[in-house]
Amino acid sequence: MVVTAIDRSKADWQQRCILTDNIDKIFTRSVTLCNLDLLEYLVQIAKVYNET
């Protein structure tokens, strides 16, 4: 159950990064956006592990 939730949020994060990488051809902020998404993802994982 826990692993599935983490996998799903990781997939969401990867998708967002792919999208921002495509936008990067126009704007140069994708790295920052992906880093923020990664931070958010790590925070989610931390919360999940704290609950178990």
FENDA-V540041 format. One record per run of one state. SS is the DSSP state (H for helix, E for strand, - for the rest). FROM is the first residue (numbers start at 1). TO is the last residue. Records with the same first field share a line. If there is no record, write none. Layout:
BEGIN
SS = FROM-TO + FROM-TO
END
This chain:
BEGIN
- = 1-1 + 24-29 + 52-52
H = 2-23 + 30-51
END
